[in-house]
Amino acid sequence: MTTTHNFEGRVFVVTGSARGLGYAMAKRLVASNARVVLTDIDEAAVENAAAELGEAAQPRVSNVEDTAALPKLVEDIERQIGPIFGLVNNAGIFNKKAGWEISDEEWETILRINLSGSMAMTRECLRYMRPRKEGAIVMISSLAGLAGLPTSIGYVTTKTAVIGMARSLATDLGPDNIRCNAICPGVIDTEMTRKVFHGDPGRLAKLQSRISLPRLAQPEEIASMVAFLCSDDAAYVTGQAIAVDGGFAAGL
Ligand SMILES: NC(=O)c1ccc[n+]([C@@H]2O[C@H](COP(=O)([O-])OP(=O)(O)OC[C@H]3O[C@@H](n4cnc5c(N)ncnc54)[C@H](O)[C@@H]3O)[C@@H](O)[C@H]2O)c1
């Protein structure tokens, strides 16, 4: 792993980081000398994940849907771990339904996790971050939030909305020296993707052949963009939606 940033003395929170992209982000930040709080709904997995990363990583069981519990979570992190410098709103779910078939419950669930959870975590962290006048927030959107995706109305809607959230926050938080950007990953080799293509390797191969770099991304390739956006190298980058998609959209 190439580690070019130094986050010594900085605390990060990465939601949904027991596995997949979130875990890779936490690992990358720890490798760059940060202290990282991994939050996830999966208690056993988040504890194992943090243990694998060593002392600089701390697990917290948290469901981003349970917004009433987030003030206490953030307060405890500030008190027990240290002042939060960076927040990565990564926790998210996928729902493969079109606009004529999604139920109220499915719609509300994906909105609560992918959208309201990110807003509530951001608001709670900002209570502490704003007075300190420094920090970085990253929203994990998707290429689906930039370009769309068939039969995925809940996913496309929420991933588009978090780009708007990043732009709005960037505008409001500039005077506080807090930057906010969105990353739009293409297709990444994680459990979420494996579930979507389960039992249909032909469809996955066809998809890969349409990507300019004809392969899936590894989670580490998204994690390195998180590290860059949270670093001083990105000091003048805010309000952006950055695709990390192997040139997929460029070839559409
Ligand atoms: N995998 C991809 O190809 C891809 C592409 C673009 C964007 N993304 C986005 O990246 C993010 C991570 O995706 P992934 O592929 O690593 O997913 P994943 O399903 O492998 O991991 C998601 C993690 O989030 C946790 N989680 C789920 N619901 C939660 C909740 N309510 N509260 C807290 N934690 C919760 C899960 O337990 C899991 O550990 C998601 O926001 C996803 O939409 C993924």
The ligand as a Tripos MOL2 file, in Angstrom:
@<TRIPOS>MOLECULE
LIG
   44    48     1     0     0
SMALL
NO_CHARGES

@<TRIPOS>ATOM
      1 N1        -19.5940   -2.0350   -4.0620 N.am      1 LIG1
      2 C1        -19.7230   -1.1780   -5.0430 C.2       1 LIG1
      3 O1        -19.5130   -1.5120   -6.2210 O.2       1 LIG1
      4 C2        -20.1050    0.2460   -4.7630 C.ar      1 LIG1
      5 C3        -20.1510    1.1450   -5.8330 C.ar      1 LIG1
      6 C4        -20.5100    2.4580   -5.5980 C.ar      1 LIG1
      7 C5        -20.8090    2.8820   -4.3260 C.ar      1 LIG1
      8 N2        -20.7740    1.9890   -3.2900 N.ar      1 LIG1
      9 C6        -21.1280    2.4900   -1.9730 C.3       1 LIG1
     10 O2        -20.0650    2.2590   -1.0730 O.3       1 LIG1
     11 C7        -20.5810    2.0500    0.2440 C.3       1 LIG1
     12 C8        -20.0300    0.7490    0.7990 C.3       1 LIG1
     13 O3        -20.3760   -0.2930   -0.0780 O.3       1 LIG1
     14 P1        -19.7860   -1.7830    0.0510 P.3       1 LIG1
     15 O4        -19.7760   -2.3460   -1.3050 O.co2     1 LIG1
     16 O5        -18.5460   -1.7760    0.8650 O.co2     1 LIG1
     17 O6        -20.9970   -2.4560    0.8570 O.3       1 LIG1
     18 P2        -21.0110   -3.7360    1.8030 P.3       1 LIG1
     19 O7        -22.4350   -4.2100    1.7720 O.co2     1 LIG1
     20 O8        -19.9300   -4.7040    1.4490 O.co2     1 LIG1
     21 O9        -20.6740   -3.0970    3.2430 O.3       1 LIG1
     22 C9        -21.5460   -2.1650    3.8230 C.3       1 LIG1
     23 C10       -21.2850   -2.0880    5.3180 C.3       1 LIG1
     24 O10       -22.2600   -1.1770    5.8710 O.3       1 LIG1
     25 C11       -22.8620   -1.7860    7.0010 C.3       1 LIG1
     26 N3        -24.2090   -1.2590    7.1710 N.ar      1 LIG1
     27 C12       -25.3200   -1.5800    6.4670 C.ar      1 LIG1
     28 N4        -26.3840   -0.9290    6.9470 N.ar      1 LIG1
     29 C13       -25.9420   -0.1780    7.9820 C.ar      1 LIG1
     30 C14       -26.5690    0.7150    8.8940 C.ar      1 LIG1
     31 N5        -27.8820    0.9170    8.8550 N.pl3     1 LIG1
     32 N6        -25.8040    1.3390    9.8290 N.ar      1 LIG1
     33 C15       -24.4760    1.0990    9.8980 C.ar      1 LIG1
     34 N7        -23.8320    0.2470    9.0790 N.ar      1 LIG1
     35 C16       -24.5530   -0.3800    8.1260 C.ar      1 LIG1
     36 C17       -22.8410   -3.2770    6.7110 C.3       1 LIG1
     37 O11       -22.9610   -4.0550    7.9020 O.3       1 LIG1
     38 C18       -21.4850   -3.4260    6.0270 C.3       1 LIG1
     39 O12       -20.4440   -3.6510    6.9490 O.3       1 LIG1
     40 C19       -22.1070    2.0730    0.1230 C.3       1 LIG1
     41 O13       -22.5940    3.3510    0.4510 O.3       1 LIG1
     42 C20       -22.3240    1.7990   -1.3500 C.3       1 LIG1
     43 O14       -23.5360    2.3080   -1.8280 O.3       1 LIG1
     44 C21       -20.4230    0.6880   -3.4740 C.ar      1 LIG1
@<TRIPOS>BOND
     1     1     2 1
     2     2     3 2
     3     2     4 1
     4     4     5 ar
     5     4    44 ar
     6     5     6 ar
     7     6     7 ar
     8     7     8 ar
     9     8     9 1
    10     8    44 ar
    11     9    10 1
    12     9    42 1
    13    10    11 1
    14    11    12 1
    15    11    40 1
    16    12    13 1
    17    13    14 1
    18    14    15 2
    19    14    16 1
    20    14    17 1
    21    17    18 1
    22    18    19 2
    23    18    20 1
    24    18    21 1
    25    21    22 1
    26    22    23 1
    27    23    24 1
    28    23    38 1
    29    24    25 1
    30    25    26 1
    31    25    36 1
    32    26    27 ar
    33    26    35 ar
    34    27    28 ar
    35    28    29 ar
    36    29    30 ar
    37    29    35 ar
    38    30    31 1
    39    30    32 ar
    40    32    33 ar
    41    33    34 ar
    42    34    35 ar
    43    36    37 1
    44    36    38 1
    45    38    39 1
    46    40    41 1
    47    40    42 1
    48    42    43 1
@<TRIPOS>SUBSTRUCTURE
     1 LIG1         1 GROUP 0 **** ****
